[in-house]
Amino acid sequence: MSSQTFSDVTFDLLERIAARDDVAGFAFAFDDDRRAGTACGATPLGEVDIRFDLVPESAEMTVTIMRKPSFLPASVLWSEFSRAIDRARAESGA
């Protein structure tokens, strides 16, 4: 498993990412406390499952790749996740 922490991430920002990615075939599930959850979906190379933990007080989110195709580099997933965060920020004007 591989993890990375992203800064300046709020629950509202995460909801925007989830709304877009649901359309793209990734399903997000949030825990009742809205501080953690999972996302899963298919890429052309296979299934991907992630877990995320949000710390609202510091606006940090740690994402852990739980499952990915062995031949898909984690760096590709981190890059795509970072782009999703940047797009959501741009849409919100943050």
VEXKOL-289566 format. One record per residue (C-alpha): residue in three letters; x, y, z. Coordinates in steps of 0.1 Angstrom, whole numbers, padded with zeros to 4 digits, always signed. Last residue first. Example, Ala and Ser with C-alpha at 12.3 -4.5 7.8 and 13.67 -1.06 7.14 Angstrom:
<recs>
SER+0137-0011+0071 ALA+0123-0045+0078 
</recs>
This chain:
<recs>
ALA-0104+0287-0042 GLY-0125+0297-0073 SER-0147+0266-0068 GLU-0141+0253-0102 ALA-0103+0260-0100 ARG-0102+0241-0067 ALA-0120+0211-0081 ARG-0096+0210-0111 ASP-0066+0212-0088 ILE-0079+0183-0066 ALA-0086+0162-0097 ARG-0051+0170-0110 SER-0036+0158-0077 PHE-0055+0126-0079 GLU-0043+0120-0115 SER-0007+0126-0104 TRP-0010+0103-0074 LEU-0026+0076-0096 VAL+0002+0078-0122 SER+0028+0078-0094 ALA+0013+0045-0081 PRO+0026+0029-0113 LEU+0001+0006-0130 PHE+0017-0028-0137 SER+0005-0043-0104 PRO-0031-0033-0110 LYS-0043-0013-0081 ARG-0056-0020-0046 MET-0056-0002-0013 ILE-0040+0031-0025 THR-0040+0053+0006 VAL-0051+0089+0005 THR-0043+0113+0034 MET-0063+0145+0034 GLU-0053+0177+0051 ALA-0075+0207+0059 SER-0058+0211+0093 GLU-0090+0210+0114 PRO-0108+0191+0087 VAL-0086+0160+0089 LEU-0097+0139+0060 ASP-0089+0102+0057 PHE-0090+0086+0023 ARG-0091+0049+0012 ILE-0085+0039-0024 ASP-0095+0010-0046 VAL-0084+0006-0083 GLU-0095-0020-0107 GLY-0078-0028-0140 LEU-0056-0013-0168 PRO-0083+0006-0186 THR-0092+0020-0152 ALA-0120+0007-0131 GLY-0135+0021-0100 CYS-0133+0025-0063 ALA-0134+0052-0037 THR-0134+0049+0000 GLY-0142+0070+0031 ALA-0130+0092+0059 ARG-0139+0123+0078 ARG-0175+0127+0068 ASP-0186+0114+0102 ASP-0210+0089+0086 ASP-0182+0074+0064 PHE-0182+0086+0028 ALA-0185+0063-0002 PHE-0171+0074-0036 ALA-0178+0055-0068 PHE-0156+0059-0098 GLY-0172+0056-0132 ALA-0165+0089-0148 VAL-0198+0103-0136 ASP-0191+0093-0101 ASP-0157+0110-0106 ARG-0173+0144-0111 ALA-0195+0142-0080 ALA-0166+0127-0059 ILE-0143+0156-0068 ARG-0169+0181-0059 GLU-0175+0163-0026 LEU-0138+0163-0018 LEU-0137+0201-0022 ASP-0167+0205+0001 PHE-0150+0181+0026 THR-0119+0204+0026 VAL-0085+0198+0011 ASP-0058+0224+0017 SER-0030+0199+0019 PHE-0027+0164+0003 THR-0011+0135+0021 GLN+0002+0104+0002 SER-0001+0067+0009 SER+0011+0035-0008 MET+0000+0000+0000 
</recs>
